[in-house]
Amino acid sequence: MVGEGTLARGDSQTCPGGSVCNWDCPEGGCALTCAGGATCNIDCQGGECPLLCAGGAVCNIDCPSGTCQITCAEGAICNVD
């Protein structure tokens, strides 16, 4: 499964295990969960994106504002730009 799209401030999304998700959050304030076994590519230009990257997940996060709240569980791979 591939999940993708543009999210608005206040939106919440979960990428299920085994999926690849590509999300863009230009206004910031999007709550995102990347389940174990999923690969998540997240562009949070507006910042303030709480993100949970579960164990076994791969999360690639672009957060130029530097204000994203990222929880990278043990066993997860988190790459933050």
All heavy atoms as TSV, in Angstrom:
chain	resi	resn	atom	element	x	y	z
A	1	MET	N	N	0.838	-1.195	0.000
A	1	MET	CA	C	0.000	0.000	0.000
A	1	MET	C	C	0.873	1.245	0.000
A	1	MET	O	O	1.893	1.299	0.670
A	1	MET	CB	C	-0.888	0.003	1.234
A	1	MET	CG	C	-1.735	1.246	1.356
A	1	MET	SD	S	-2.658	1.254	2.907
A	1	MET	CE	C	-3.264	2.910	2.844
A	2	VAL	N	N	0.455	2.227	-0.744
A	2	VAL	CA	C	1.142	3.514	-0.748
A	2	VAL	C	C	0.130	4.575	-0.342
A	2	VAL	O	O	-0.958	4.663	-0.910
A	2	VAL	CB	C	1.719	3.840	-2.141
A	2	VAL	CG1	C	2.321	5.229	-2.151
A	2	VAL	CG2	C	2.769	2.815	-2.543
A	3	GLY	N	N	0.479	5.352	0.679
A	3	GLY	CA	C	-0.365	6.466	1.091
A	3	GLY	C	C	0.367	7.750	0.790
A	3	GLY	O	O	1.549	7.866	1.074
A	4	GLU	N	N	-0.315	8.682	0.188
A	4	GLU	CA	C	0.344	9.955	-0.103
A	4	GLU	C	C	-0.675	11.068	-0.196
A	4	GLU	O	O	-1.864	10.820	-0.352
A	4	GLU	CB	C	1.169	9.874	-1.383
A	4	GLU	CG	C	0.411	9.492	-2.611
A	4	GLU	CD	C	1.321	9.314	-3.804
A	4	GLU	OE1	O	2.370	8.670	-3.685
A	4	GLU	OE2	O	0.966	9.838	-4.859
A	5	GLY	N	N	-0.177	12.268	-0.056
A	5	GLY	CA	C	-1.050	13.412	-0.191
A	5	GLY	C	C	-0.575	14.588	0.623
A	5	GLY	O	O	0.431	14.526	1.329
A	6	THR	N	N	-1.330	15.667	0.511
A	6	THR	CA	C	-1.049	16.886	1.247
A	6	THR	C	C	-2.003	16.971	2.417
A	6	THR	O	O	-3.207	16.806	2.262
A	6	THR	CB	C	-1.210	18.117	0.329
A	6	THR	OG1	O	-0.294	17.988	-0.763
A	6	THR	CG2	C	-0.916	19.399	1.089
A	7	LEU	N	N	-1.448	17.221	3.591
A	7	LEU	CA	C	-2.238	17.303	4.812
A	7	LEU	C	C	-2.383	18.751	5.256
A	7	LEU	O	O	-1.492	19.561	5.051
A	7	LEU	CB	C	-1.565	16.493	5.921
A	7	LEU	CG	C	-1.240	15.038	5.590
A	7	LEU	CD1	C	-0.487	14.399	6.735
A	7	LEU	CD2	C	-2.501	14.263	5.275
A	8	ALA	N	N	-3.505	19.047	5.896
A	8	ALA	CA	C	-3.761	20.379	6.434
A	8	ALA	C	C	-3.433	20.394	7.925
A	8	ALA	O	O	-3.382	19.348	8.577
A	8	ALA	CB	C	-5.219	20.764	6.217
A	9	ARG	N	N	-3.202	21.579	8.468
A	9	ARG	CA	C	-2.957	21.734	9.905
A	9	ARG	C	C	-4.088	21.047	10.672
A	9	ARG	O	O	-5.263	21.221	10.373
A	9	ARG	CB	C	-2.882	23.217	10.267
A	9	ARG	CG	C	-2.653	23.472	11.755
A	9	ARG	CD	C	-2.378	24.926	12.041
A	9	ARG	NE	N	-1.037	25.319	11.629
A	9	ARG	CZ	C	0.065	25.109	12.342
A	9	ARG	NH1	N	-0.001	24.473	13.479
A	9	ARG	NH2	N	1.230	25.531	11.898
A	10	GLY	N	N	-3.706	20.230	11.659
A	10	GLY	CA	C	-4.677	19.514	12.472
A	10	GLY	C	C	-4.995	18.114	11.979
A	10	GLY	O	O	-5.626	17.340	12.687
A	11	ASP	N	N	-4.558	17.768	10.765
A	11	ASP	CA	C	-4.794	16.419	10.246
A	11	ASP	C	C	-3.941	15.403	10.991
A	11	ASP	O	O	-2.853	15.717	11.482
A	11	ASP	CB	C	-4.450	16.331	8.754
A	11	ASP	CG	C	-5.511	16.940	7.854
A	11	ASP	OD1	O	-6.577	17.317	8.370
A	11	ASP	OD2	O	-5.259	17.039	6.641
A	12	SER	N	N	-4.423	14.166	11.041
A	12	SER	CA	C	-3.711	13.074	11.672
A	12	SER	C	C	-3.758	11.869	10.735
A	12	SER	O	O	-4.825	11.531	10.226
A	12	SER	CB	C	-4.371	12.731	13.008
A	12	SER	OG	O	-3.731	11.642	13.611
A	13	GLN	N	N	-2.610	11.245	10.507
A	13	GLN	CA	C	-2.546	10.099	9.603
A	13	GLN	C	C	-1.671	9.005	10.207
A	13	GLN	O	O	-0.724	9.285	10.935
A	13	GLN	CB	C	-1.952	10.501	8.252
A	13	GLN	CG	C	-2.843	11.331	7.389
A	13	GLN	CD	C	-3.991	10.536	6.791
A	13	GLN	OE1	O	-3.913	9.322	6.629
A	13	GLN	NE2	N	-5.076	11.224	6.488
A	14	THR	N	N	-1.979	7.754	9.863
A	14	THR	CA	C	-1.157	6.612	10.250
A	14	THR	C	C	-0.791	5.841	9.004
A	14	THR	O	O	-1.652	5.559	8.167
A	14	THR	CB	C	-1.918	5.690	11.226
A	14	THR	OG1	O	-2.214	6.421	12.411
A	14	THR	CG2	C	-1.088	4.468	11.578
A	15	CYS	N	N	0.470	5.497	8.893
A	15	CYS	CA	C	0.954	4.669	7.792
A	15	CYS	C	C	1.076	3.243	8.336
A	15	CYS	O	O	1.886	2.982	9.223
A	15	CYS	CB	C	2.306	5.192	7.304
A	15	CYS	SG	S	2.903	4.353	5.815
A	16	PRO	N	N	0.257	2.298	7.844
A	16	PRO	CA	C	0.276	0.943	8.381
A	16	PRO	C	C	1.547	0.168	8.012
A	16	PRO	O	O	2.208	0.488	7.026
A	16	PRO	CB	C	-0.963	0.294	7.755
A	16	PRO	CG	C	-1.305	1.123	6.570
A	16	PRO	CD	C	-0.742	2.485	6.804
A	17	GLY	N	N	1.860	-0.841	8.811
A	17	GLY	CA	C	3.039	-1.666	8.562
A	17	GLY	C	C	3.037	-2.243	7.158
A	17	GLY	O	O	1.991	-2.613	6.636
A	18	GLY	N	N	4.200	-2.295	6.541
A	18	GLY	CA	C	4.339	-2.820	5.192
A	18	GLY	C	C	4.012	-1.821	4.098
A	18	GLY	O	O	4.095	-2.148	2.918
A	19	SER	N	N	3.647	-0.604	4.475
A	19	SER	CA	C	3.268	0.421	3.496
A	19	SER	C	C	4.386	1.433	3.287
A	19	SER	O	O	5.302	1.537	4.093
A	19	SER	CB	C	2.021	1.179	3.977
A	19	SER	OG	O	0.928	0.311	4.099
A	20	VAL	N	N	4.264	2.180	2.192
A	20	VAL	CA	C	5.136	3.321	1.934
A	20	VAL	C	C	4.230	4.539	1.859
A	20	VAL	O	O	3.272	4.551	1.081
A	20	VAL	CB	C	5.910	3.162	0.606
A	20	VAL	CG1	C	6.724	4.413	0.321
A	20	VAL	CG2	C	6.812	1.930	0.652
A	21	CYS	N	N	4.506	5.541	2.695
A	21	CYS	CA	C	3.670	6.732	2.734
A	21	CYS	C	C	4.505	7.977	2.469
A	21	CYS	O	O	5.598	8.115	3.009
A	21	CYS	CB	C	2.982	6.841	4.094
A	21	CYS	SG	S	1.848	5.476	4.427
A	22	ASN	N	N	3.973	8.855	1.635
A	22	ASN	CA	C	4.617	10.121	1.301
A	22	ASN	C	C	3.638	11.235	1.639
A	22	ASN	O	O	2.616	11.374	0.973
A	22	ASN	CB	C	4.960	10.174	-0.196
A	22	ASN	CG	C	5.881	9.038	-0.588
A	22	ASN	OD1	O	6.983	8.922	-0.091
A	22	ASN	ND2	N	5.407	8.189	-1.486
A	23	TRP	N	N	3.949	12.006	2.683
A	23	TRP	CA	C	3.052	13.051	3.132
A	23	TRP	C	C	3.729	14.405	3.084
A	23	TRP	O	O	4.893	14.549	3.428
A	23	TRP	CB	C	2.597	12.794	4.567
A	23	TRP	CG	C	1.675	11.641	4.731
A	23	TRP	CD1	C	0.609	11.302	3.946
A	23	TRP	CD2	C	1.721	10.658	5.760
A	23	TRP	NE1	N	-0.009	10.183	4.433
A	23	TRP	CE2	C	0.648	9.760	5.545
A	23	TRP	CE3	C	2.554	10.442	6.853
A	23	TRP	CZ2	C	0.401	8.681	6.378
A	23	TRP	CZ3	C	2.303	9.365	7.679
A	23	TRP	CH2	C	1.236	8.495	7.434
A	24	ASP	N	N	2.956	15.403	2.716
A	24	ASP	CA	C	3.417	16.781	2.690
A	24	ASP	C	C	2.514	17.571	3.631
A	24	ASP	O	O	1.288	17.468	3.552
A	24	ASP	CB	C	3.311	17.321	1.260
A	24	ASP	CG	C	3.830	18.735	1.124
A	24	ASP	OD1	O	4.627	19.158	1.984
A	24	ASP	OD2	O	3.440	19.421	0.169
A	25	CYS	N	N	3.127	18.336	4.533
A	25	CYS	CA	C	2.356	19.136	5.489
A	25	CYS	C	C	2.886	20.571	5.428
A	25	CYS	O	O	3.670	20.995	6.283
A	25	CYS	CB	C	2.497	18.544	6.890
A	25	CYS	SG	S	1.489	19.378	8.121
A	26	PRO	N	N	2.492	21.336	4.403
A	26	PRO	CA	C	3.077	22.660	4.176
A	26	PRO	C	C	2.780	23.678	5.271
A	26	PRO	O	O	3.576	24.584	5.509
A	26	PRO	CB	C	2.475	23.094	2.840
A	26	PRO	CG	C	1.244	22.283	2.669
A	26	PRO	CD	C	1.502	20.981	3.380
A	27	GLU	N	N	1.632	23.558	5.969
A	27	GLU	CA	C	1.278	24.523	7.009
A	27	GLU	C	C	1.775	24.110	8.379
A	27	GLU	O	O	1.720	24.886	9.330
A	27	GLU	CB	C	-0.242	24.686	7.056
A	27	GLU	CG	C	-0.843	25.242	5.789
A	27	GLU	CD	C	-2.364	25.259	5.851
A	27	GLU	OE1	O	-2.937	25.090	6.939
A	27	GLU	OE2	O	-2.978	25.443	4.786
A	28	GLY	N	N	2.254	22.860	8.510
A	28	GLY	CA	C	2.677	22.347	9.806
A	28	GLY	C	C	1.500	21.894	10.641
A	28	GLY	O	O	0.344	22.028	10.251
A	29	GLY	N	N	1.794	21.327	11.809
A	29	GLY	CA	C	0.755	20.911	12.736
A	29	GLY	C	C	0.052	19.626	12.359
A	29	GLY	O	O	-1.088	19.406	12.763
A	30	CYS	N	N	0.686	18.733	11.608
A	30	CYS	CA	C	0.098	17.452	11.234
A	30	CYS	C	C	0.659	16.362	12.143
A	30	CYS	O	O	1.875	16.272	12.316
A	30	CYS	CB	C	0.428	17.104	9.789
A	30	CYS	SG	S	-0.062	18.372	8.606
A	31	ALA	N	N	-0.215	15.545	12.735
A	31	ALA	CA	C	0.210	14.451	13.605
A	31	ALA	C	C	0.316	13.175	12.774
A	31	ALA	O	O	-0.639	12.768	12.124
A	31	ALA	CB	C	-0.785	14.260	14.734
A	32	LEU	N	N	1.489	12.557	12.792
A	32	LEU	CA	C	1.749	11.417	11.929
A	32	LEU	C	C	2.311	10.249	12.722
A	32	LEU	O	O	3.146	10.431	13.610
A	32	LEU	CB	C	2.739	11.823	10.843
A	32	LEU	CG	C	2.351	13.091	10.072
A	32	LEU	CD1	C	3.517	13.584	9.246
A	32	LEU	CD2	C	1.152	12.823	9.198
A	33	THR	N	N	1.849	9.038	12.375
A	33	THR	CA	C	2.356	7.813	12.988
A	33	THR	C	C	2.811	6.886	11.880
A	33	THR	O	O	2.068	6.623	10.933
A	33	THR	CB	C	1.265	7.122	13.826
A	33	THR	OG1	O	0.834	8.012	14.850
A	33	THR	CG2	C	1.794	5.852	14.461
A	34	CYS	N	N	4.029	6.380	12.006
A	34	CYS	CA	C	4.595	5.441	11.049
A	34	CYS	C	C	4.749	4.107	11.775
A	34	CYS	O	O	5.588	3.967	12.670
A	34	CYS	CB	C	5.940	5.979	10.551
A	34	CYS	SG	S	6.586	5.100	9.116
A	35	ALA	N	N	3.901	3.121	11.433
A	35	ALA	CA	C	3.871	1.831	12.119
A	35	ALA	C	C	5.099	0.984	11.769
A	35	ALA	O	O	5.763	1.217	10.748
A	35	ALA	CB	C	2.594	1.086	11.756
A	36	GLY	N	N	5.385	0.009	12.612
A	36	GLY	CA	C	6.515	-0.886	12.371
A	36	GLY	C	C	6.412	-1.553	11.016
A	36	GLY	O	O	5.343	-2.003	10.623
A	37	GLY	N	N	7.513	-1.572	10.269
A	37	GLY	CA	C	7.535	-2.157	8.940
A	37	GLY	C	C	7.166	-1.201	7.830
A	37	GLY	O	O	7.229	-1.548	6.658
A	38	ALA	N	N	6.763	0.012	8.177
A	38	ALA	CA	C	6.392	1.013	7.172
A	38	ALA	C	C	7.590	1.903	6.852
A	38	ALA	O	O	8.528	2.015	7.635
A	38	ALA	CB	C	5.237	1.875	7.675
A	39	THR	N	N	7.539	2.540	5.689
A	39	THR	CA	C	8.509	3.562	5.307
A	39	THR	C	C	7.733	4.853	5.088
A	39	THR	O	O	6.784	4.883	4.293
A	39	THR	CB	C	9.261	3.178	4.015
A	39	THR	OG1	O	9.983	1.968	4.250
A	39	THR	CG2	C	10.233	4.271	3.600
A	40	CYS	N	N	8.124	5.906	5.817
A	40	CYS	CA	C	7.410	7.174	5.749
A	40	CYS	C	C	8.347	8.294	5.308
A	40	CYS	O	O	9.424	8.457	5.884
A	40	CYS	CB	C	6.815	7.513	7.113
A	40	CYS	SG	S	5.604	6.302	7.686
A	41	ASN	N	N	7.920	9.018	4.307
A	41	ASN	CA	C	8.637	10.186	3.824
A	41	ASN	C	C	7.757	11.391	4.108
A	41	ASN	O	O	6.659	11.497	3.552
A	41	ASN	CB	C	8.928	10.059	2.326
A	41	ASN	CG	C	9.747	8.815	2.030
A	41	ASN	OD1	O	10.828	8.638	2.553
A	41	ASN	ND2	N	9.201	7.938	1.217
A	42	ILE	N	N	8.210	12.272	4.985
A	42	ILE	CA	C	7.382	13.350	5.485
A	42	ILE	C	C	8.070	14.692	5.247
A	42	ILE	O	O	9.216	14.891	5.642
A	42	ILE	CB	C	7.106	13.144	6.984
A	42	ILE	CG1	C	6.382	11.815	7.180
A	42	ILE	CG2	C	6.306	14.303	7.553
A	42	ILE	CD1	C	6.658	11.158	8.494
A	43	ASP	N	N	7.352	15.598	4.611
A	43	ASP	CA	C	7.840	16.951	4.371
A	43	ASP	C	C	6.976	17.895	5.199
A	43	ASP	O	O	5.818	18.128	4.869
A	43	ASP	CB	C	7.736	17.282	2.885
A	43	ASP	CG	C	8.345	18.621	2.533
A	43	ASP	OD1	O	8.862	19.306	3.439
A	43	ASP	OD2	O	8.311	18.990	1.346
A	44	CYS	N	N	7.520	18.397	6.306
A	44	CYS	CA	C	6.764	19.253	7.226
A	44	CYS	C	C	7.360	20.660	7.192
A	44	CYS	O	O	8.093	21.061	8.093
A	44	CYS	CB	C	6.792	18.671	8.637
A	44	CYS	SG	S	5.797	19.634	9.792
A	45	GLN	N	N	7.048	21.392	6.147
A	45	GLN	CA	C	7.608	22.728	5.959
A	45	GLN	C	C	7.192	23.695	7.059
A	45	GLN	O	O	7.933	24.589	7.419
A	45	GLN	CB	C	7.197	23.283	4.596
A	45	GLN	CG	C	7.794	22.527	3.423
A	45	GLN	CD	C	9.298	22.640	3.352
A	45	GLN	OE1	O	9.848	23.709	3.538
A	45	GLN	NE2	N	9.969	21.527	3.109
A	46	GLY	N	N	5.981	23.529	7.601
A	46	GLY	CA	C	5.475	24.466	8.594
A	46	GLY	C	C	5.911	24.174	10.014
A	46	GLY	O	O	5.668	24.962	10.916
A	47	GLY	N	N	6.557	23.027	10.250
A	47	GLY	CA	C	6.989	22.666	11.599
A	47	GLY	C	C	5.840	22.196	12.475
A	47	GLY	O	O	4.710	22.037	12.013
A	48	GLU	N	N	6.154	21.955	13.729
A	48	GLU	CA	C	5.173	21.526	14.726
A	48	GLU	C	C	4.444	20.257	14.322
A	48	GLU	O	O	3.238	20.116	14.564
A	48	GLU	CB	C	4.162	22.639	15.009
A	48	GLU	CG	C	4.787	23.915	15.524
A	48	GLU	CD	C	3.767	25.030	15.679
A	48	GLU	OE1	O	2.561	24.745	15.699
A	48	GLU	OE2	O	4.200	26.186	15.776
A	49	CYS	N	N	5.132	19.314	13.685
A	49	CYS	CA	C	4.523	18.045	13.305
A	49	CYS	C	C	4.934	16.977	14.307
A	49	CYS	O	O	6.070	16.515	14.273
A	49	CYS	CB	C	4.978	17.614	11.913
A	49	CYS	SG	S	4.363	18.639	10.569
A	50	PRO	N	N	4.037	16.570	15.226
A	50	PRO	CA	C	4.377	15.461	16.105
A	50	PRO	C	C	4.402	14.161	15.296
A	50	PRO	O	O	3.458	13.855	14.578
A	50	PRO	CB	C	3.260	15.453	17.146
A	50	PRO	CG	C	2.163	16.262	16.587
A	50	PRO	CD	C	2.737	17.152	15.535
A	51	LEU	N	N	5.502	13.439	15.383
A	51	LEU	CA	C	5.696	12.238	14.591
A	51	LEU	C	C	6.153	11.107	15.487
A	51	LEU	O	O	7.100	11.257	16.265
A	51	LEU	CB	C	6.750	12.491	13.507
A	51	LEU	CG	C	7.250	11.256	12.766
A	51	LEU	CD1	C	6.142	10.659	11.908
A	51	LEU	CD2	C	8.456	11.588	11.914
A	52	LEU	N	N	5.475	9.956	15.366
A	52	LEU	CA	C	5.888	8.742	16.055
A	52	LEU	C	C	6.364	7.757	15.008
A	52	LEU	O	O	5.610	7.370	14.117
A	52	LEU	CB	C	4.733	8.140	16.852
A	52	LEU	CG	C	4.993	6.752	17.433
A	52	LEU	CD1	C	6.180	6.778	18.394
A	52	LEU	CD2	C	3.762	6.215	18.108
A	53	CYS	N	N	7.622	7.370	15.116
A	53	CYS	CA	C	8.215	6.384	14.215
A	53	CYS	C	C	8.430	5.116	15.047
A	53	CYS	O	O	9.305	5.066	15.910
A	53	CYS	CB	C	9.526	6.929	13.650
A	53	CYS	SG	S	10.205	5.943	12.297
A	54	ALA	N	N	7.578	4.098	14.825
A	54	ALA	CA	C	7.586	2.879	15.629
A	54	ALA	C	C	8.803	1.997	15.303
A	54	ALA	O	O	9.420	2.133	14.246
A	54	ALA	CB	C	6.297	2.106	15.389
A	55	GLY	N	N	9.118	1.091	16.219
A	55	GLY	CA	C	10.220	0.161	16.004
A	55	GLY	C	C	10.039	-0.617	14.716
A	55	GLY	O	O	8.943	-1.089	14.426
A	56	GLY	N	N	11.089	-0.716	13.921
A	56	GLY	CA	C	11.028	-1.412	12.646
A	56	GLY	C	C	10.611	-0.542	11.482
A	56	GLY	O	O	10.601	-0.988	10.347
A	57	ALA	N	N	10.262	0.712	11.748
A	57	ALA	CA	C	9.866	1.640	10.682
A	57	ALA	C	C	11.074	2.446	10.218
A	57	ALA	O	O	12.059	2.585	10.942
A	57	ALA	CB	C	8.782	2.595	11.180
A	58	VAL	N	N	10.972	2.979	9.011
A	58	VAL	CA	C	11.977	3.890	8.472
A	58	VAL	C	C	11.279	5.212	8.200
A	58	VAL	O	O	10.305	5.263	7.448
A	58	VAL	CB	C	12.601	3.350	7.164
A	58	VAL	CG1	C	13.585	4.366	6.587
A	58	VAL	CG2	C	13.287	2.015	7.405
A	59	CYS	N	N	11.756	6.281	8.850
A	59	CYS	CA	C	11.133	7.592	8.716
A	59	CYS	C	C	12.151	8.599	8.176
A	59	CYS	O	O	13.216	8.768	8.760
A	59	CYS	CB	C	10.605	8.068	10.067
A	59	CYS	SG	S	9.329	6.996	10.752
A	60	ASN	N	N	11.805	9.226	7.074
A	60	ASN	CA	C	12.616	10.279	6.480
A	60	ASN	C	C	11.832	11.574	6.624
A	60	ASN	O	O	10.762	11.718	6.025
A	60	ASN	CB	C	12.897	9.971	5.007
A	60	ASN	CG	C	13.637	8.658	4.847
A	60	ASN	OD1	O	14.708	8.477	5.400
A	60	ASN	ND2	N	13.048	7.738	4.109
A	61	ILE	N	N	12.347	12.481	7.447
A	61	ILE	CA	C	11.609	13.677	7.809
A	61	ILE	C	C	12.349	14.923	7.366
A	61	ILE	O	O	13.515	15.115	7.718
A	61	ILE	CB	C	11.382	13.738	9.335
A	61	ILE	CG1	C	10.732	12.447	9.836
A	61	ILE	CG2	C	10.555	14.957	9.723
A	61	ILE	CD1	C	11.591	11.674	10.781
A	62	ASP	N	N	11.670	15.776	6.604
A	62	ASP	CA	C	12.217	17.076	6.232
A	62	ASP	C	C	11.487	18.109	7.072
A	62	ASP	O	O	10.282	18.315	6.915
A	62	ASP	CB	C	12.011	17.333	4.738
A	62	ASP	CG	C	12.661	18.617	4.279
A	62	ASP	OD1	O	13.502	19.167	5.024
A	62	ASP	OD2	O	12.342	19.076	3.174
A	63	CYS	N	N	12.204	18.731	8.008
A	63	CYS	CA	C	11.599	19.695	8.927
A	63	CYS	C	C	12.508	20.922	9.007
A	63	CYS	O	O	13.255	21.095	9.969
A	63	CYS	CB	C	11.423	19.052	10.300
A	63	CYS	SG	S	10.609	20.124	11.486
A	64	PRO	N	N	12.464	21.787	7.968
A	64	PRO	CA	C	13.394	22.916	7.921
A	64	PRO	C	C	13.229	23.912	9.068
A	64	PRO	O	O	14.179	24.617	9.408
A	64	PRO	CB	C	13.099	23.564	6.572
A	64	PRO	CG	C	11.737	23.113	6.206
A	64	PRO	CD	C	11.560	21.754	6.828
A	65	SER	N	N	12.046	23.964	9.685
A	65	SER	CA	C	11.845	24.905	10.785
A	65	SER	C	C	12.539	24.439	12.057
A	65	SER	O	O	12.805	25.231	12.960
A	65	SER	CB	C	10.347	25.068	11.070
A	65	SER	OG	O	9.831	23.871	11.623
A	66	GLY	N	N	12.806	23.123	12.141
A	66	GLY	CA	C	13.472	22.581	13.315
A	66	GLY	C	C	12.562	22.442	14.525
A	66	GLY	O	O	13.037	22.194	15.627
A	67	THR	N	N	11.241	22.578	14.346
A	67	THR	CA	C	10.331	22.514	15.494
A	67	THR	C	C	9.454	21.269	15.474
A	67	THR	O	O	8.425	21.235	16.127
A	67	THR	CB	C	9.431	23.763	15.553
A	67	THR	OG1	O	8.659	23.829	14.352
A	67	THR	CG2	C	10.241	25.031	15.742
A	68	CYS	N	N	9.836	20.243	14.738
A	68	CYS	CA	C	9.050	19.008	14.713
A	68	CYS	C	C	9.353	18.182	15.961
A	68	CYS	O	O	10.488	18.141	16.425
A	68	CYS	CB	C	9.367	18.204	13.456
A	68	CYS	SG	S	8.898	19.062	11.942
A	69	GLN	N	N	8.331	17.532	16.515
A	69	GLN	CA	C	8.468	16.710	17.711
A	69	GLN	C	C	8.516	15.259	17.268
A	69	GLN	O	O	7.484	14.660	16.974
A	69	GLN	CB	C	7.284	16.952	18.649
A	69	GLN	CG	C	7.113	18.401	19.022
A	69	GLN	CD	C	5.648	18.741	19.301
A	69	GLN	OE1	O	4.780	17.886	19.291
A	69	GLN	NE2	N	5.384	20.009	19.526
A	70	ILE	N	N	9.711	14.684	17.214
A	70	ILE	CA	C	9.894	13.357	16.652
A	70	ILE	C	C	10.215	12.362	17.757
A	70	ILE	O	O	11.153	12.556	18.530
A	70	ILE	CB	C	11.016	13.379	15.595
A	70	ILE	CG1	C	10.645	14.362	14.479
A	70	ILE	CG2	C	11.264	11.976	15.058
A	70	ILE	CD1	C	11.814	14.825	13.658
A	71	THR	N	N	9.406	11.289	17.827
A	71	THR	CA	C	9.679	10.182	18.737
A	71	THR	C	C	10.125	9.014	17.880
A	71	THR	O	O	9.357	8.496	17.066
A	71	THR	CB	C	8.415	9.800	19.534
A	71	THR	OG1	O	7.968	10.944	20.260
A	71	THR	CG2	C	8.717	8.661	20.498
A	72	CYS	N	N	11.379	8.645	18.033
A	72	CYS	CA	C	11.966	7.559	17.259
A	72	CYS	C	C	12.151	6.367	18.205
A	72	CYS	O	O	13.042	6.362	19.047
A	72	CYS	CB	C	13.297	8.028	16.671
A	72	CYS	SG	S	13.993	6.891	15.462
A	73	ALA	N	N	11.267	5.370	18.082
A	73	ALA	CA	C	11.288	4.217	18.980
A	73	ALA	C	C	12.545	3.362	18.751
A	73	ALA	O	O	13.172	3.421	17.690
A	73	ALA	CB	C	10.041	3.383	18.761
A	74	GLU	N	N	12.876	2.577	19.744
A	74	GLU	CA	C	14.007	1.657	19.620
A	74	GLU	C	C	13.757	0.726	18.438
A	74	GLU	O	O	12.663	0.191	18.270
A	74	GLU	CB	C	14.143	0.842	20.902
A	74	GLU	CG	C	15.363	-0.059	20.906
A	74	GLU	CD	C	15.579	-0.751	22.232
A	74	GLU	OE1	O	15.052	-0.277	23.255
A	74	GLU	OE2	O	16.279	-1.775	22.221
A	75	GLY	N	N	14.761	0.573	17.576
A	75	GLY	CA	C	14.650	-0.271	16.404
A	75	GLY	C	C	14.158	0.458	15.174
A	75	GLY	O	O	14.107	-0.120	14.086
A	76	ALA	N	N	13.785	1.716	15.312
A	76	ALA	CA	C	13.358	2.521	14.158
A	76	ALA	C	C	14.576	3.224	13.556
A	76	ALA	O	O	15.572	3.432	14.224
A	76	ALA	CB	C	12.327	3.566	14.588
A	77	ILE	N	N	14.456	3.571	12.295
A	77	ILE	CA	C	15.494	4.357	11.614
A	77	ILE	C	C	14.872	5.702	11.280
A	77	ILE	O	O	13.895	5.777	10.536
A	77	ILE	CB	C	15.983	3.656	10.336
A	77	ILE	CG1	C	16.611	2.306	10.688
A	77	ILE	CG2	C	16.964	4.554	9.589
A	77	ILE	CD1	C	16.917	1.441	9.493
A	78	CYS	N	N	15.442	6.754	11.866
A	78	CYS	CA	C	14.906	8.099	11.662
A	78	CYS	C	C	15.985	8.995	11.051
A	78	CYS	O	O	17.051	9.150	11.629
A	78	CYS	CB	C	14.432	8.696	12.984
A	78	CYS	SG	S	13.080	7.773	13.744
A	79	ASN	N	N	15.681	9.525	9.894
A	79	ASN	CA	C	16.574	10.453	9.209
A	79	ASN	C	C	15.892	11.810	9.169
A	79	ASN	O	O	14.813	11.937	8.611
A	79	ASN	CB	C	16.853	9.979	7.770
A	79	ASN	CG	C	17.455	8.589	7.747
A	79	ASN	OD1	O	18.490	8.349	8.344
A	79	ASN	ND2	N	16.774	7.662	7.081
A	80	VAL	N	N	16.511	12.801	9.791
A	80	VAL	CA	C	15.900	14.127	9.887
A	80	VAL	C	C	16.790	15.161	9.197
A	80	VAL	O	O	17.977	15.243	9.471
A	80	VAL	CB	C	15.689	14.545	11.362
A	80	VAL	CG1	C	15.002	15.894	11.442
A	80	VAL	CG2	C	14.890	13.479	12.103
A	81	ASP	N	N	16.167	15.925	8.299
A	81	ASP	CA	C	16.885	17.019	7.623
A	81	ASP	C	C	16.389	18.337	8.169
A	81	ASP	O	O	15.259	18.518	8.482
A	81	ASP	CB	C	16.633	16.997	6.115
A	81	ASP	CG	C	17.389	15.837	5.466
A	81	ASP	OD1	O	18.463	15.471	5.946
A	81	ASP	OD2	O	16.856	15.318	4.476
